[in-house]
Amino acid sequence: MTNIPLTPFGIVGLQKIYSHKFEYRLHKVELTVHKMGEVTATIYDGDRVVFVAHGHDDDQAIRAARAWIDERDEVTSEYDLHHAA
């Protein structure tokens, strides 16, 4: 285990442990693990942040981000070409 010195620089280093980016349904999602294990999934539409999902672990944050994107990507029956009229 790596020992991080208790200096102001070391404390700042603990604020953001790691970051991972991926795409889901044309949205960029940046997954960030913060101190104390809190995880955020920041959702971008282009360069603009549109939502930030939170979780206790990366799976929970990813599920929340995907659910938010899925809700907005649902096609209403009015525009659904496969919907029986």
Biopython code that builds the backbone (N, CA, C, O; Angstrom):
import numpy as np
from Bio.PDB.StructureBuilder import StructureBuilder

atoms = [
    (1, "MET", "N", (0.847, -1.171, 0.000)),
    (1, "MET", "CA", (0.000, 0.000, 0.000)),
    (1, "MET", "C", (0.894, 1.236, 0.000)),
    (1, "MET", "O", (1.895, 1.290, 0.714)),
    (2, "THR", "N", (0.527, 2.212, -0.795)),
    (2, "THR", "CA", (1.315, 3.429, -0.916)),
    (2, "THR", "C", (0.964, 4.396, 0.198)),
    (2, "THR", "O", (-0.212, 4.635, 0.472)),
    (3, "ASN", "N", (1.971, 4.945, 0.835)),
    (3, "ASN", "CA", (1.745, 5.957, 1.864)),
    (3, "ASN", "C", (1.767, 7.329, 1.219)),
    (3, "ASN", "O", (2.743, 7.696, 0.564)),
    (4, "ILE", "N", (0.698, 8.088, 1.400)),
    (4, "ILE", "CA", (0.631, 9.446, 0.874)),
    (4, "ILE", "C", (0.983, 10.387, 2.008)),
    (4, "ILE", "O", (0.363, 10.331, 3.070)),
    (5, "PRO", "N", (1.974, 11.260, 1.803)),
    (5, "PRO", "CA", (2.366, 12.173, 2.872)),
    (5, "PRO", "C", (1.231, 13.127, 3.226)),
    (5, "PRO", "O", (0.465, 13.546, 2.358)),
    (6, "LEU", "N", (1.132, 13.460, 4.494)),
    (6, "LEU", "CA", (0.085, 14.368, 4.959)),
    (6, "LEU", "C", (0.517, 15.820, 4.775)),
    (6, "LEU", "O", (0.658, 16.569, 5.742)),
    (7, "THR", "N", (0.715, 16.189, 3.560)),
    (7, "THR", "CA", (1.029, 17.569, 3.199)),
    (7, "THR", "C", (-0.173, 18.115, 2.457)),
    (7, "THR", "O", (-1.031, 17.343, 2.028)),
    (8, "PRO", "N", (-0.256, 19.428, 2.296)),
    (8, "PRO", "CA", (-1.376, 19.959, 1.511)),
    (8, "PRO", "C", (-1.461, 19.316, 0.126)),
    (8, "PRO", "O", (-2.560, 19.080, -0.376)),
    (9, "PHE", "N", (-0.319, 19.032, -0.492)),
    (9, "PHE", "CA", (-0.329, 18.394, -1.805)),
    (9, "PHE", "C", (-0.884, 16.975, -1.710)),
    (9, "PHE", "O", (-1.653, 16.549, -2.572)),
    (10, "GLY", "N", (-0.501, 16.251, -0.674)),
    (10, "GLY", "CA", (-0.989, 14.890, -0.483)),
    (10, "GLY", "C", (-2.481, 14.841, -0.244)),
    (10, "GLY", "O", (-3.162, 13.944, -0.742)),
    (11, "ILE", "N", (-2.996, 15.792, 0.508)),
    (11, "ILE", "CA", (-4.431, 15.851, 0.781)),
    (11, "ILE", "C", (-5.195, 16.173, -0.491)),
    (11, "ILE", "O", (-6.241, 15.579, -0.752)),
    (12, "VAL", "N", (-4.689, 17.101, -1.282)),
    (12, "VAL", "CA", (-5.327, 17.416, -2.559)),
    (12, "VAL", "C", (-5.335, 16.179, -3.445)),
    (12, "VAL", "O", (-6.306, 15.929, -4.159)),
    (13, "GLY", "N", (-4.259, 15.407, -3.402)),
    (13, "GLY", "CA", (-4.179, 14.191, -4.190)),
    (13, "GLY", "C", (-5.242, 13.172, -3.824)),
    (13, "GLY", "O", (-5.596, 12.338, -4.658)),
    (14, "LEU", "N", (-5.762, 13.211, -2.606)),
    (14, "LEU", "CA", (-6.796, 12.279, -2.175)),
    (14, "LEU", "C", (-8.191, 12.684, -2.641)),
    (14, "LEU", "O", (-9.113, 11.869, -2.597)),
    (15, "GLN", "N", (-8.362, 13.911, -3.082)),
    (15, "GLN", "CA", (-9.682, 14.378, -3.481)),
    (15, "GLN", "C", (-10.227, 13.592, -4.675)),
    (15, "GLN", "O", (-11.422, 13.301, -4.731)),
    (16, "LYS", "N", (-9.371, 13.252, -5.614)),
    (16, "LYS", "CA", (-9.797, 12.535, -6.804)),
    (16, "LYS", "C", (-8.863, 11.348, -6.999)),
    (16, "LYS", "O", (-7.692, 11.534, -7.329)),
    (17, "ILE", "N", (-9.358, 10.145, -6.802)),
    (17, "ILE", "CA", (-8.505, 8.971, -6.857)),
    (17, "ILE", "C", (-8.294, 8.511, -8.295)),
    (17, "ILE", "O", (-7.153, 8.312, -8.714)),
    (18, "TYR", "N", (-9.371, 8.337, -9.057)),
    (18, "TYR", "CA", (-9.187, 7.996, -10.463)),
    (18, "TYR", "C", (-10.390, 8.438, -11.268)),
    (18, "TYR", "O", (-11.461, 8.711, -10.727)),
    (19, "SER", "N", (-10.188, 8.501, -12.571)),
    (19, "SER", "CA", (-11.237, 8.911, -13.484)),
    (19, "SER", "C", (-11.225, 7.978, -14.689)),
    (19, "SER", "O", (-10.160, 7.578, -15.159)),
    (20, "HIS", "N", (-12.396, 7.636, -15.182)),
    (20, "HIS", "CA", (-12.524, 6.755, -16.338)),
    (20, "HIS", "C", (-13.630, 7.309, -17.232)),
    (20, "HIS", "O", (-14.679, 7.718, -16.734)),
    (21, "LYS", "N", (-13.408, 7.325, -18.539)),
    (21, "LYS", "CA", (-14.409, 7.849, -19.473)),
    (21, "LYS", "C", (-14.874, 6.742, -20.409)),
    (21, "LYS", "O", (-14.098, 5.875, -20.808)),
    (22, "PHE", "N", (-16.173, 6.793, -20.752)),
    (22, "PHE", "CA", (-16.720, 5.876, -21.743)),
    (22, "PHE", "C", (-17.917, 6.554, -22.397)),
    (22, "PHE", "O", (-18.390, 7.587, -21.922)),
    (23, "GLU", "N", (-18.406, 5.969, -23.492)),
    (23, "GLU", "CA", (-19.578, 6.510, -24.175)),
    (23, "GLU", "C", (-20.738, 5.544, -24.034)),
    (23, "GLU", "O", (-20.566, 4.325, -24.054)),
    (24, "TYR", "N", (-21.935, 6.124, -23.891)),
    (24, "TYR", "CA", (-23.161, 5.339, -23.811)),
    (24, "TYR", "C", (-24.251, 6.123, -24.524)),
    (24, "TYR", "O", (-24.583, 7.236, -24.117)),
    (25, "ARG", "N", (-24.811, 5.551, -25.584)),
    (25, "ARG", "CA", (-25.877, 6.191, -26.357)),
    (25, "ARG", "C", (-25.533, 7.626, -26.752)),
    (25, "ARG", "O", (-26.323, 8.544, -26.532)),
    (26, "LEU", "N", (-24.375, 7.807, -27.323)),
    (26, "LEU", "CA", (-23.893, 9.093, -27.833)),
    (26, "LEU", "C", (-23.621, 10.132, -26.750)),
    (26, "LEU", "O", (-23.421, 11.304, -27.067)),
    (27, "HIS", "N", (-23.607, 9.737, -25.492)),
    (27, "HIS", "CA", (-23.236, 10.628, -24.397)),
    (27, "HIS", "C", (-21.872, 10.191, -23.861)),
    (27, "HIS", "O", (-21.592, 8.998, -23.753)),
    (28, "LYS", "N", (-21.046, 11.151, -23.534)),
    (28, "LYS", "CA", (-19.775, 10.833, -22.878)),
    (28, "LYS", "C", (-20.043, 10.793, -21.377)),
    (28, "LYS", "O", (-20.697, 11.685, -20.836)),
    (29, "VAL", "N", (-19.546, 9.772, -20.713)),
    (29, "VAL", "CA", (-19.720, 9.625, -19.268)),
    (29, "VAL", "C", (-18.334, 9.543, -18.642)),
    (29, "VAL", "O", (-17.506, 8.725, -19.041)),
    (30, "GLU", "N", (-18.095, 10.403, -17.658)),
    (30, "GLU", "CA", (-16.822, 10.383, -16.936)),
    (30, "GLU", "C", (-17.088, 9.896, -15.520)),
    (30, "GLU", "O", (-17.806, 10.535, -14.751)),
    (31, "LEU", "N", (-16.508, 8.773, -15.198)),
    (31, "LEU", "CA", (-16.676, 8.154, -13.889)),
    (31, "LEU", "C", (-15.497, 8.561, -13.022)),
    (31, "LEU", "O", (-14.344, 8.351, -13.398)),
    (32, "THR", "N", (-15.785, 9.146, -11.854)),
    (32, "THR", "CA", (-14.733, 9.616, -10.962)),
    (32, "THR", "C", (-14.958, 9.059, -9.567)),
    (32, "THR", "O", (-16.045, 9.189, -9.005)),
    (33, "VAL", "N", (-13.924, 8.438, -9.012)),
    (33, "VAL", "CA", (-13.976, 7.949, -7.634)),
    (33, "VAL", "C", (-13.305, 8.994, -6.761)),
    (33, "VAL", "O", (-12.148, 9.354, -6.982)),
    (34, "HIS", "N", (-14.037, 9.478, -5.771)),
    (34, "HIS", "CA", (-13.538, 10.510, -4.866)),
    (34, "HIS", "C", (-13.126, 9.879, -3.542)),
    (34, "HIS", "O", (-13.253, 8.671, -3.343)),
    (35, "LYS", "N", (-12.636, 10.712, -2.653)),
    (35, "LYS", "CA", (-12.253, 10.226, -1.325)),
    (35, "LYS", "C", (-13.449, 9.570, -0.647)),
    (35, "LYS", "O", (-14.597, 9.869, -0.978)),
    (36, "MET", "N", (-13.192, 8.711, 0.262)),
    (36, "MET", "CA", (-14.208, 7.994, 1.024)),
    (36, "MET", "C", (-15.072, 7.100, 0.133)),
    (36, "MET", "O", (-16.135, 6.653, 0.563)),
    (37, "GLY", "N", (-14.634, 6.832, -1.096)),
    (37, "GLY", "CA", (-15.333, 5.897, -1.961)),
    (37, "GLY", "C", (-16.523, 6.445, -2.716)),
    (37, "GLY", "O", (-17.143, 5.704, -3.478)),
    (38, "GLU", "N", (-16.873, 7.711, -2.542)),
    (38, "GLU", "CA", (-17.984, 8.289, -3.296)),
    (38, "GLU", "C", (-17.627, 8.287, -4.776)),
    (38, "GLU", "O", (-16.491, 8.579, -5.151)),
    (39, "VAL", "N", (-18.608, 7.953, -5.616)),
    (39, "VAL", "CA", (-18.376, 7.900, -7.057)),
    (39, "VAL", "C", (-19.379, 8.806, -7.756)),
    (39, "VAL", "O", (-20.564, 8.807, -7.422)),
    (40, "THR", "N", (-18.897, 9.579, -8.730)),
    (40, "THR", "CA", (-19.790, 10.384, -9.557)),
    (40, "THR", "C", (-19.634, 9.955, -11.005)),
    (40, "THR", "O", (-18.543, 9.598, -11.451)),
    (41, "ALA", "N", (-20.736, 9.996, -11.723)),
    (41, "ALA", "CA", (-20.736, 9.748, -13.163)),
    (41, "ALA", "C", (-21.258, 11.028, -13.803)),
    (41, "ALA", "O", (-22.455, 11.311, -13.751)),
    (42, "THR", "N", (-20.362, 11.796, -14.404)),
    (42, "THR", "CA", (-20.725, 13.060, -15.032)),
    (42, "THR", "C", (-21.074, 12.784, -16.486)),
    (42, "THR", "O", (-20.278, 12.206, -17.226)),
    (43, "ILE", "N", (-22.275, 13.205, -16.892)),
    (43, "ILE", "CA", (-22.762, 12.940, -18.241)),
    (43, "ILE", "C", (-22.642, 14.214, -19.065)),
    (43, "ILE", "O", (-23.098, 15.282, -18.657)),
    (44, "TYR", "N", (-22.016, 14.077, -20.237)),
    (44, "TYR", "CA", (-21.810, 15.205, -21.143)),
    (44, "TYR", "C", (-22.600, 14.996, -22.425)),
    (44, "TYR", "O", (-22.682, 13.882, -22.941)),
    (45, "ASP", "N", (-23.178, 16.072, -22.933)),
    (45, "ASP", "CA", (-23.743, 16.103, -24.274)),
    (45, "ASP", "C", (-22.837, 17.044, -25.048)),
    (45, "ASP", "O", (-22.980, 18.264, -24.962)),
    (46, "GLY", "N", (-21.917, 16.486, -25.794)),
    (46, "GLY", "CA", (-20.853, 17.295, -26.392)),
    (46, "GLY", "C", (-19.892, 17.707, -25.295)),
    (46, "GLY", "O", (-19.346, 16.860, -24.587)),
    (47, "ASP", "N", (-19.686, 19.013, -25.152)),
    (47, "ASP", "CA", (-18.802, 19.522, -24.096)),
    (47, "ASP", "C", (-19.574, 20.014, -22.879)),
    (47, "ASP", "O", (-18.973, 20.473, -21.908)),
    (48, "ARG", "N", (-20.900, 19.921, -22.923)),
    (48, "ARG", "CA", (-21.753, 20.471, -21.868)),
    (48, "ARG", "C", (-22.159, 19.380, -20.875)),
    (48, "ARG", "O", (-22.618, 18.308, -21.269)),
    (49, "VAL", "N", (-21.984, 19.668, -19.584)),
    (49, "VAL", "CA", (-22.431, 18.742, -18.532)),
    (49, "VAL", "C", (-23.948, 18.834, -18.449)),
    (49, "VAL", "O", (-24.502, 19.922, -18.287)),
    (50, "VAL", "N", (-24.626, 17.682, -18.563)),
    (50, "VAL", "CA", (-26.085, 17.675, -18.503)),
    (50, "VAL", "C", (-26.625, 17.020, -17.237)),
    (50, "VAL", "O", (-27.772, 17.262, -16.860)),
    (51, "PHE", "N", (-25.810, 16.191, -16.570)),
    (51, "PHE", "CA", (-26.282, 15.536, -15.347)),
    (51, "PHE", "C", (-25.094, 14.920, -14.625)),
    (51, "PHE", "O", (-24.116, 14.513, -15.251)),
    (52, "VAL", "N", (-25.189, 14.857, -13.306)),
    (52, "VAL", "CA", (-24.177, 14.169, -12.501)),
    (52, "VAL", "C", (-24.904, 13.153, -11.621)),
    (52, "VAL", "O", (-25.732, 13.517, -10.785)),
    (53, "ALA", "N", (-24.582, 11.875, -11.821)),
    (53, "ALA", "CA", (-25.160, 10.801, -11.016)),
    (53, "ALA", "C", (-24.170, 10.441, -9.915)),
    (53, "ALA", "O", (-22.957, 10.470, -10.122)),
    (54, "HIS", "N", (-24.698, 10.103, -8.747)),
    (54, "HIS", "CA", (-23.854, 9.756, -7.601)),
    (54, "HIS", "C", (-24.106, 8.310, -7.200)),
    (54, "HIS", "O", (-25.187, 7.766, -7.428)),
    (55, "GLY", "N", (-23.099, 7.699, -6.603)),
    (55, "GLY", "CA", (-23.248, 6.338, -6.121)),
    (55, "GLY", "C", (-22.246, 6.026, -5.030)),
    (55, "GLY", "O", (-21.266, 6.746, -4.834)),
    (56, "HIS", "N", (-22.513, 4.932, -4.322)),
    (56, "HIS", "CA", (-21.599, 4.475, -3.273)),
    (56, "HIS", "C", (-20.449, 3.668, -3.872)),
    (56, "HIS", "O", (-19.403, 3.499, -3.244)),
    (57, "ASP", "N", (-20.654, 3.170, -5.098)),
    (57, "ASP", "CA", (-19.589, 2.472, -5.820)),
    (57, "ASP", "C", (-19.773, 2.738, -7.309)),
    (57, "ASP", "O", (-20.758, 3.354, -7.717)),
    (58, "ASP", "N", (-18.822, 2.274, -8.122)),
    (58, "ASP", "CA", (-18.880, 2.582, -9.546)),
    (58, "ASP", "C", (-20.079, 1.936, -10.231)),
    (58, "ASP", "O", (-20.659, 2.537, -11.134)),
    (59, "ASP", "N", (-20.462, 0.732, -9.827)),
    (59, "ASP", "CA", (-21.625, 0.081, -10.436)),
    (59, "ASP", "C", (-22.901, 0.883, -10.213)),
    (59, "ASP", "O", (-23.703, 1.043, -11.132)),
    (60, "GLN", "N", (-23.091, 1.384, -9.000)),
    (60, "GLN", "CA", (-24.286, 2.159, -8.685)),
    (60, "GLN", "C", (-24.310, 3.470, -9.478)),
    (60, "GLN", "O", (-25.360, 3.856, -9.990)),
    (61, "ALA", "N", (-23.187, 4.147, -9.585)),
    (61, "ALA", "CA", (-23.119, 5.402, -10.337)),
    (61, "ALA", "C", (-23.356, 5.161, -11.825)),
    (61, "ALA", "O", (-24.038, 5.949, -12.479)),
    (62, "ILE", "N", (-22.797, 4.078, -12.363)),
    (62, "ILE", "CA", (-23.000, 3.756, -13.778)),
    (62, "ILE", "C", (-24.461, 3.419, -14.044)),
    (62, "ILE", "O", (-25.021, 3.868, -15.044)),
    (63, "ARG", "N", (-25.089, 2.636, -13.166)),
    (63, "ARG", "CA", (-26.512, 2.305, -13.333)),
    (63, "ARG", "C", (-27.368, 3.561, -13.318)),
    (63, "ARG", "O", (-28.284, 3.696, -14.130)),
    (64, "ALA", "N", (-27.079, 4.483, -12.402)),
    (64, "ALA", "CA", (-27.849, 5.729, -12.320)),
    (64, "ALA", "C", (-27.649, 6.578, -13.574)),
    (64, "ALA", "O", (-28.603, 7.171, -14.078)),
    (65, "ALA", "N", (-26.428, 6.640, -14.077)),
    (65, "ALA", "CA", (-26.151, 7.419, -15.290)),
    (65, "ALA", "C", (-26.861, 6.812, -16.494)),
    (65, "ALA", "O", (-27.482, 7.531, -17.277)),
    (66, "ARG", "N", (-26.773, 5.504, -16.646)),
    (66, "ARG", "CA", (-27.435, 4.845, -17.778)),
    (66, "ARG", "C", (-28.952, 4.999, -17.702)),
    (66, "ARG", "O", (-29.602, 5.214, -18.724)),
    (67, "ALA", "N", (-29.520, 4.891, -16.503)),
    (67, "ALA", "CA", (-30.966, 5.061, -16.341)),
    (67, "ALA", "C", (-31.386, 6.468, -16.740)),
    (67, "ALA", "O", (-32.411, 6.642, -17.399)),
    (68, "TRP", "N", (-30.611, 7.474, -16.350)),
    (68, "TRP", "CA", (-30.923, 8.861, -16.697)),
    (68, "TRP", "C", (-30.881, 9.043, -18.214)),
    (68, "TRP", "O", (-31.769, 9.672, -18.790)),
    (69, "ILE", "N", (-29.859, 8.498, -18.856)),
    (69, "ILE", "CA", (-29.742, 8.608, -20.318)),
    (69, "ILE", "C", (-30.888, 7.857, -20.993)),
    (69, "ILE", "O", (-31.489, 8.367, -21.938)),
    (70, "ASP", "N", (-31.194, 6.655, -20.518)),
    (70, "ASP", "CA", (-32.270, 5.855, -21.110)),
    (70, "ASP", "C", (-33.614, 6.567, -21.022)),
    (70, "ASP", "O", (-34.397, 6.518, -21.971)),
    (71, "GLU", "N", (-33.897, 7.229, -19.899)),
    (71, "GLU", "CA", (-35.155, 7.968, -19.741)),
    (71, "GLU", "C", (-35.303, 9.039, -20.807)),
    (71, "GLU", "O", (-36.395, 9.237, -21.341)),
    (72, "ARG", "N", (-34.225, 9.726, -21.118)),
    (72, "ARG", "CA", (-34.276, 10.818, -22.077)),
    (72, "ARG", "C", (-34.260, 10.336, -23.517)),
    (72, "ARG", "O", (-34.661, 11.069, -24.421)),
    (73, "ASP", "N", (-33.802, 9.114, -23.738)),
    (73, "ASP", "CA", (-33.726, 8.577, -25.095)),
    (73, "ASP", "C", (-34.961, 7.780, -25.497)),
    (73, "ASP", "O", (-35.030, 7.276, -26.618)),
    (74, "GLU", "N", (-35.939, 7.659, -24.596)),
    (74, "GLU", "CA", (-37.157, 6.931, -24.944)),
    (74, "GLU", "C", (-37.891, 7.682, -26.045)),
    (74, "GLU", "O", (-38.016, 8.906, -25.998)),
    (75, "VAL", "N", (-38.374, 6.943, -27.030)),
    (75, "VAL", "CA", (-39.113, 7.539, -28.135)),
    (75, "VAL", "C", (-40.591, 7.514, -27.774)),
    (75, "VAL", "O", (-41.128, 6.469, -27.405)),
    (76, "THR", "N", (-41.247, 8.661, -27.881)),
    (76, "THR", "CA", (-42.681, 8.699, -27.601)),
    (76, "THR", "C", (-43.417, 8.009, -28.740)),
    (76, "THR", "O", (-42.922, 7.981, -29.867)),
    (77, "SER", "N", (-44.585, 7.455, -28.466)),
    (77, "SER", "CA", (-45.332, 6.707, -29.477)),
    (77, "SER", "C", (-45.661, 7.573, -30.689)),
    (77, "SER", "O", (-45.821, 7.053, -31.794)),
    (78, "GLU", "N", (-45.761, 8.851, -30.500)),
    (78, "GLU", "CA", (-46.058, 9.779, -31.592)),
    (78, "GLU", "C", (-44.959, 9.754, -32.661)),
    (78, "GLU", "O", (-45.240, 9.936, -33.845)),
    (79, "TYR", "N", (-43.719, 9.531, -32.243)),
    (79, "TYR", "CA", (-42.589, 9.525, -33.169)),
    (79, "TYR", "C", (-42.039, 8.127, -33.441)),
    (79, "TYR", "O", (-41.106, 7.974, -34.228)),
    (80, "ASP", "N", (-42.603, 7.116, -32.803)),
    (80, "ASP", "CA", (-42.112, 5.749, -32.945)),
    (80, "ASP", "C", (-42.675, 5.126, -34.220)),
    (80, "ASP", "O", (-43.884, 4.922, -34.326)),
    (81, "LEU", "N", (-41.816, 4.823, -35.180)),
    (81, "LEU", "CA", (-42.256, 4.250, -36.450)),
    (81, "LEU", "C", (-42.738, 2.818, -36.297)),
    (81, "LEU", "O", (-43.453, 2.317, -37.165)),
    (82, "HIS", "N", (-42.362, 2.142, -35.206)),
    (82, "HIS", "CA", (-42.744, 0.752, -34.990)),
    (82, "HIS", "C", (-44.000, 0.620, -34.131)),
    (82, "HIS", "O", (-44.501, -0.486, -33.925)),
    (83, "HIS", "N", (-44.496, 1.720, -33.642)),
    (83, "HIS", "CA", (-45.681, 1.696, -32.773)),
    (83, "HIS", "C", (-46.928, 1.521, -33.635)),
    (83, "HIS", "O", (-47.126, 2.246, -34.610)),
    (84, "ALA", "N", (-47.754, 0.566, -33.274)),
    (84, "ALA", "CA", (-48.993, 0.340, -34.029)),
    (84, "ALA", "C", (-49.976, 1.459, -33.737)),
    (84, "ALA", "O", (-50.261, 1.763, -32.579)),
    (85, "ALA", "N", (-50.483, 2.059, -34.775)),
    (85, "ALA", "CA", (-51.415, 3.195, -34.621)),
    (85, "ALA", "C", (-52.826, 2.730, -34.424)),
    (85, "ALA", "O", (-53.732, 3.551, -34.279)),
]
sb = StructureBuilder()
sb.init_structure("model")
sb.init_model(0)
sb.init_chain("A")
sb.init_seg("    ")
for serial, (resi, resn, name, xyz) in enumerate(atoms, 1):
    if name == "N":
        sb.init_residue(resn, " ", resi, " ")
    sb.init_atom(name, np.array(xyz, "f"), 0.0, 1.0, " ", f" {name:<3s}", serial, name[0])
structure = sb.get_structure()
